[in-house]
Amino acid sequence: MFELTLAAKERLLGSNHPSTLNSRGNLAAAYRDSGRAAEAIGLFEQTLKGRERVLGANHPDTMNSRVNLAAAYREAGRVAEAIPLVEQILAARERQLGGSHPSTLNSRINLAAAYREAGRAAEAIPLVEQTLAACERQLGTEHPRTMGARNNLANAYRDVGRADEAVPLHEQTLAACERQLGTDHPRTVSARGNLAASYQSAGRVDEAIRLYEQTLADRERLLGTEHPSALNSRHHLAAAYRDAGRAGEAVPLLEQTLEARERVLGRDHPDTVTTRNLLAPDHDAGQGADDAS
């Protein structure tokens, strides 16, 4: 439907008409939502260029295109390309809307998340601490945006080795999500996986495994076995099995995850490489045992 609509508008109105640009952005979003990130990125790039040319760099639709392209870059593992866009978005919103506007707070959270993904967690922490304090003051402790900021701060603390500070923040976030959204809401499932990761980092591996198992089951049931989020949960569960000395359970999961990630994401996607690297010591050990026999 989106493809037919775009084709018709390009034919009737031209490729740079605002309505055509809207349809191109809608098709890109549909591709992204169905896991076709590479196709989505190309359309998002075209849409951004068209809107900058037709509407101007600071038009709200242009800003929205910049947000969408940055998100697609991050989903495709191209965080280095996403960061300049998100920095540009945050600067524009601070200038136009002020530092405490909800859109500005959201942009600050997105920039912090991108910094984390790029291994720059120390830069992310001040951004998220500032955002969490503003959200709690303006929106209350259990507003969805506040919960998102709390979750992101906990993730950043965990990234820099402050797992003991991350755990209570993640526990608070999960409890609020379950109470407000229900156990199957995507944010609740994500909060459960994040708490599992902090338990694992804090050395509480058995508690982490129980949560990872639940998160994987939920995502496979709700999203399908090869959705990128389900594959992410499978990878983390396998890593936790390894930490617990349960290599016999970890290796088959890693092999399944690697095969699926190569097929769904591509051999060179950062997530695929991470799974391959985690599996390599087990394969090397197996090869060594075969040689010895």
C-alpha positions in Angstrom: 0.0 0.0 0.0 2.7 2.5 1.0 4.8 1.6 -2.1 1.8 2.1 -4.4 0.9 5.4 -2.8 4.5 6.7 -3.2 4.7 5.6 -6.8 1.4 7.4 -7.6 2.4 10.6 -5.9 5.8 10.7 -7.6 4.1 10.3 -10.9 1.3 12.9 -10.3 3.1 15.5 -8.1 6.8 15.0 -8.5 9.4 13.6 -6.2 9.9 16.8 -4.1 6.2 17.7 -3.5 5.6 17.9 0.3 2.9 15.2 0.0 5.3 12.9 -1.9 7.9 13.5 0.8 5.4 12.5 3.4 4.6 9.3 1.6 8.3 8.5 1.2 8.8 8.9 4.9 5.8 6.7 5.6 7.2 3.9 3.4 10.6 4.3 5.1 9.0 3.9 8.5 7.1 0.8 7.4 10.3 -0.8 6.1 12.0 0.0 9.4 9.2 -1.5 11.5 9.3 -4.7 9.4 13.1 -5.1 9.9 14.1 -3.8 6.5 16.6 -1.3 7.9 18.8 -0.9 4.8 15.8 0.0 2.6 14.4 2.3 5.2 17.7 4.2 5.5 17.9 5.0 1.8 14.3 6.4 1.8 14.9 8.3 5.1 18.0 9.9 3.5 16.1 10.9 0.4 13.3 12.3 2.5 15.6 14.4 4.7 17.4 15.8 1.7 14.1 16.7 0.0 12.7 18.4 3.1 15.8 20.4 3.7 15.7 21.6 0.1 11.9 22.2 0.0 11.0 23.2 3.6 14.3 24.3 5.1 16.6 22.9 7.7 14.5 23.9 10.7 11.0 23.0 9.6 9.3 20.6 12.0 8.9 18.0 9.2 12.7 18.3 8.4 13.5 17.8 12.1 11.3 14.8 12.2 13.1 13.3 9.2 16.4 13.9 11.0 15.1 12.1 14.0 13.9 9.1 11.9 17.2 8.8 10.0 19.2 8.9 13.2 17.1 6.2 14.7 17.4 4.0 11.6 21.2 4.5 11.6 21.3 3.3 15.2 19.2 0.3 14.5 21.5 -0.7 11.7 24.6 -0.4 13.9 25.7 2.8 12.2 25.9 4.8 15.4 28.8 7.0 14.3 26.6 8.4 11.6 23.7 8.8 14.0 25.5 10.9 16.6 26.1 14.1 14.5 22.4 14.1 13.6 21.3 13.7 17.2 23.7 16.4 18.4 22.2 18.7 15.7 18.7 17.8 16.7 19.4 18.5 20.4 21.1 21.8 19.7 18.2 23.0 17.5 15.6 22.0 20.1 17.5 23.7 23.0 17.7 26.8 20.8 14.1 26.8 19.6 12.2 25.2 22.5 14.4 25.6 25.6 16.2 23.1 27.7 13.2 21.7 29.6 10.7 21.2 26.7 9.6 17.6 26.4 11.0 17.3 22.9 14.4 18.6 24.1 14.4 16.1 27.0 13.7 13.3 24.5 16.5 14.5 22.3 18.9 14.5 25.2 17.9 11.0 26.1 18.5 9.9 22.5 21.9 11.5 22.4 22.9 9.8 25.6 21.7 6.4 24.2 23.8 7.0 21.1 26.8 7.8 23.1 26.4 4.6 25.1 26.2 2.6 21.9 29.4 4.2 20.7 31.2 3.2 23.9 31.0 6.8 25.3 29.0 6.0 28.4 30.9 8.5 30.5 29.6 11.3 28.2 26.1 9.9 28.4 25.8 9.9 32.2 25.7 13.8 32.8 23.1 14.1 30.0 20.8 11.4 31.5 21.2 12.7 35.1 20.2 16.1 33.9 17.2 14.7 32.0 16.0 12.5 34.8 16.1 15.4 37.3 14.1 17.5 34.9 11.5 14.8 34.2 11.0 14.0 37.8 10.5 17.7 38.6 8.1 18.4 35.7 6.4 15.1 35.1 6.5 13.0 38.2 8.4 9.9 39.1 6.3 7.4 37.1 5.7 9.3 33.8 6.8 7.3 30.8 9.5 9.8 29.9 10.8 9.7 33.5 10.9 6.0 33.5 12.8 6.0 30.2 15.3 8.4 31.6 15.7 6.3 34.7 16.3 3.2 32.6 18.9 5.0 30.5 20.7 6.2 33.5 20.8 2.8 35.0 22.2 1.4 31.7 24.9 4.0 31.6 25.9 3.3 35.2 26.2 -0.4 34.3 28.3 0.4 31.3 30.9 2.2 33.5 31.0 -0.6 36.1 28.5 1.0 38.6 26.2 -2.0 38.5 25.3 -1.7 42.2 23.8 1.8 41.4 22.1 0.5 38.2 20.2 -2.4 39.9 17.8 -0.4 42.1 17.1 2.0 39.3 16.2 -0.9 37.0 14.1 -2.6 39.7 12.2 0.6 40.2 11.6 1.0 36.4 10.4 -2.6 36.0 8.0 -2.4 38.9 6.5 0.8 37.5 6.2 -0.6 34.0 4.5 -3.8 35.2 2.1 -1.7 37.3 1.2 0.9 34.6 1.6 -1.0 31.3 1.2 -4.7 32.1 3.7 -7.6 31.8 3.6 -7.9 28.1 4.0 -4.3 27.0 7.2 -3.8 25.0 8.6 -1.3 27.5 8.0 -3.8 30.3 9.8 -6.6 28.4 12.7 -4.3 27.7 12.9 -3.2 31.4 13.0 -6.9 32.4 15.9 -7.5 30.1 17.8 -4.4 31.3 17.4 -5.5 34.9 18.7 -9.0 34.0 21.8 -7.3 32.5 22.4 -5.3 35.6 22.0 -8.4 37.8 24.5 -10.2 35.6 27.0 -7.3 35.8 26.6 -7.3 39.6 27.4 -11.0 39.8 23.8 -12.1 40.5 23.8 -14.5 37.5 21.1 -16.9 38.7 18.7 -14.0 39.0 19.8 -12.7 35.7 19.1 -16.0 33.9 15.5 -16.3 35.2 14.8 -12.8 33.8 16.6 -13.5 30.6 14.6 -16.7 30.1 11.3 -14.9 30.7 12.3 -12.0 28.4 13.3 -14.4 25.6 10.1 -16.3 25.9 8.1 -13.1 25.8 9.8 -11.6 22.8 9.6 -14.8 20.8 5.9 -15.0 21.6 5.1 -11.4 20.9 7.6 -10.6 18.1 8.6 -13.9 16.5 11.8 -16.0 16.9 13.9 -14.0 14.4 13.0 -10.4 15.3 16.2 -8.5 16.2 14.9 -8.0 19.8 14.4 -11.7 20.2 17.8 -12.4 18.8 19.3 -9.9 21.3 17.6 -11.7 24.2 18.8 -15.1 23.0 22.4 -13.8 22.8 22.2 -12.3 26.3 20.7 -15.5 27.8 23.5 -17.6 26.2 26.1 -15.2 27.7 24.6 -15.6 31.1 24.6 -19.4 30.7 28.3 -19.1 30.0 28.9 -17.0 33.1 27.1 -19.6 35.1 29.3 -22.4 33.8 26.5 -23.9 31.7 28.3 -24.0 28.4 26.3 -27.0 27.2 23.2 -24.7 27.1 25.1 -21.6 25.9 26.7 -23.0 22.8 23.6 -24.2 20.9 21.9 -20.9 21.7 24.8 -18.9 20.4 25.0 -21.0 17.2 21.3 -20.4 16.6 21.7 -16.7 17.3 24.7 -16.4 15.0 22.9 -18.2 12.1 19.8 -16.0 12.5 21.7 -12.8 12.8 23.8 -13.5 9.7 20.6 -14.1 7.8 18.5 -11.2 9.3 21.2 -8.5 9.9 24.1 -9.5 7.7 27.5 -11.0 8.5 29.1 -7.6 9.2 26.5 -6.1 11.5 27.9 -5.3 14.9 25.5 -7.6 16.7 26.4 -10.5 14.4 30.1 -9.8 15.1 29.5 -9.7 18.8 27.8 -13.2 18.8 30.5 -14.6 16.6 33.2 -13.4 18.9 31.4 -14.8 22.0 31.0 -18.2 20.3 34.6 -18.4 19.0 36.3 -19.6 22.2 33.9 -22.6 22.4 34.5 -23.5 18.8 38.2 -23.2 19.3 38.0 -25.4 22.4 36.0 -28.0 20.4 38.5 -27.9 17.6 41.4 -28.4 20.1 39.6 -31.4 21.6 39.1 -33.0 18.2 42.8 -32.5 17.4 43.9 -34.0 20.6 41.8 -37.2 20.0 
